[in-house]
Amino acid sequence: MIILAFDGLLWFDNPLNGHATALVAFTAIQVLILVLLFARPWIGIRVVFYWSLLYLIILLLNPLTGPMVGISIEAFALYLFGVTPIASTPQFSCPFLCPPFVITYDLLIIIQLVIVVAVLSIQRRVTKATQKS
């Protein structure tokens, strides 16, 4: 949501690459998964695991889409990972820089990794407890 709210470049380039639209869809999916997690915890945990794994792959492959907007893969990766953030221009607004807070994209990746590891850990514990019973 932070990226959607504050990354003006994301919205400026959206007609070319659809990144903002995809991020809106991903956010909606995550809200639905959160509801499922509270409504049906065991099913929700499994869905969270698979979604986080898929989302991690998407995030890691995202730099490959740079050429769609005329940016090399390397330059787009440096931008996404906050190595070369940019400030606002007359065409788009980045109140905190683009990407916002420089490490926003990195945090998305770290969060997905934490979720995947946590779910695997939970599954291991449940399996061990079940085997002891």
C-alpha positions as CSV (number, residue, x, y, z in Angstrom):
1,M,0.0,0.0,0.0
2,I,2.9,2.3,0.7
3,I,4.3,1.8,-2.8
4,L,0.8,2.3,-4.3
5,A,0.3,5.5,-2.4
6,F,3.7,7.2,-2.8
7,D,5.5,5.9,-5.9
8,G,4.5,8.3,-8.6
9,L,6.7,6.6,-11.2
10,L,4.7,3.4,-10.7
11,W,1.6,5.2,-11.8
12,F,3.3,7.3,-14.5
13,D,4.6,4.1,-16.2
14,N,1.4,2.1,-15.6
15,P,0.0,2.6,-19.1
16,L,3.2,1.1,-20.5
17,N,3.8,-1.8,-18.2
18,G,0.7,-2.3,-15.9
19,H,2.8,-2.5,-12.8
20,A,0.4,-0.3,-10.7
21,T,-2.6,-2.3,-11.9
22,A,-0.9,-5.6,-11.0
23,L,0.1,-4.2,-7.6
24,V,-3.5,-3.2,-6.9
25,A,-4.6,-6.8,-7.8
26,F,-1.9,-8.3,-5.6
27,T,-3.0,-6.1,-2.7
28,A,-6.6,-7.1,-3.2
29,I,-5.5,-10.8,-3.2
30,Q,-3.6,-10.3,0.0
31,V,-6.6,-8.7,1.7
32,L,-8.7,-11.7,0.6
33,I,-6.1,-14.1,1.9
34,L,-6.0,-12.2,5.2
35,V,-9.8,-12.6,5.5
36,L,-9.4,-16.3,4.7
37,L,-6.7,-16.6,7.3
38,F,-9.0,-15.4,10.0
39,A,-12.1,-17.3,8.7
40,R,-10.4,-20.7,8.1
41,P,-6.9,-20.6,9.7
42,W,-5.5,-24.0,8.4
43,I,-6.7,-23.4,4.9
44,G,-5.5,-19.8,5.1
45,I,-2.0,-20.8,6.2
46,R,-1.7,-23.1,3.2
47,V,-2.9,-20.3,0.9
48,V,-0.5,-17.8,2.5
49,F,2.4,-20.2,2.0
50,Y,1.6,-20.7,-1.7
51,W,0.8,-17.0,-2.3
52,S,4.0,-15.9,-0.6
53,L,6.1,-18.3,-2.6
54,L,4.5,-17.2,-5.9
55,Y,4.8,-13.5,-4.9
56,L,8.4,-14.0,-4.1
57,I,9.1,-15.4,-7.5
58,I,7.2,-12.5,-9.1
59,L,9.2,-10.0,-7.1
60,L,12.5,-11.5,-8.0
61,L,11.6,-11.7,-11.7
62,N,10.1,-8.2,-11.8
63,P,13.4,-6.6,-13.0
64,L,13.1,-8.5,-16.2
65,T,10.2,-6.2,-17.1
66,G,12.4,-3.1,-17.2
67,P,12.8,-3.2,-21.0
68,M,9.0,-2.7,-21.3
69,V,9.5,0.9,-20.3
70,G,12.8,1.4,-22.0
71,I,15.0,0.7,-18.9
72,S,17.7,-2.0,-18.9
73,I,17.1,-5.0,-16.6
74,E,20.1,-3.9,-14.5
75,A,19.0,-0.3,-14.1
76,F,15.4,-1.4,-13.2
77,A,16.7,-3.8,-10.6
78,L,18.9,-1.1,-9.1
79,Y,15.8,1.2,-9.0
80,L,13.5,-1.5,-7.4
81,F,16.1,-2.4,-4.7
82,G,16.5,1.2,-3.8
83,V,20.1,1.5,-4.9
84,T,19.3,4.3,-7.4
85,P,16.1,5.9,-6.2
86,I,14.8,9.0,-8.0
87,A,13.1,12.2,-6.9
88,S,9.9,13.8,-8.3
89,T,9.9,15.3,-11.7
90,P,7.3,17.5,-13.4
91,Q,5.7,14.4,-14.8
92,F,5.3,12.4,-11.6
93,S,5.4,12.9,-7.8
94,C,7.6,10.9,-5.4
95,P,7.2,12.6,-2.1
96,F,9.7,10.3,-0.4
97,L,11.6,9.2,-3.5
98,C,10.7,6.4,-5.9
99,P,10.6,3.7,-4.7
100,P,9.2,5.1,-1.4
101,F,11.5,4.8,1.6
102,V,14.1,3.2,-0.6
103,I,13.9,-0.3,1.0
104,T,10.2,-0.9,0.4
105,Y,10.8,-3.4,-2.3
106,D,13.5,-5.1,-0.3
107,L,11.0,-5.4,2.6
108,L,8.4,-7.1,0.4
109,I,11.0,-9.7,-0.5
110,I,12.1,-10.2,3.1
111,I,8.5,-10.5,4.3
112,Q,7.7,-13.2,1.7
113,L,10.8,-15.1,2.8
114,V,9.8,-14.8,6.5
115,I,6.3,-16.1,5.7
116,V,7.5,-19.1,3.7
117,V,10.0,-20.1,6.4
118,A,7.5,-19.5,9.2
119,V,4.8,-21.7,7.5
120,L,7.4,-24.4,6.8
121,S,8.4,-24.3,10.5
122,I,4.8,-24.5,11.6
123,Q,4.2,-27.5,9.3
124,R,7.3,-29.3,10.6
125,R,6.2,-28.8,14.2
126,V,2.6,-30.0,13.4
127,T,4.0,-33.1,11.6
128,K,6.3,-33.9,14.5
129,A,3.5,-33.5,17.0
130,T,1.2,-35.7,14.9
131,Q,3.9,-38.4,14.6
132,K,4.4,-38.4,18.4
133,S,0.7,-38.9,19.0
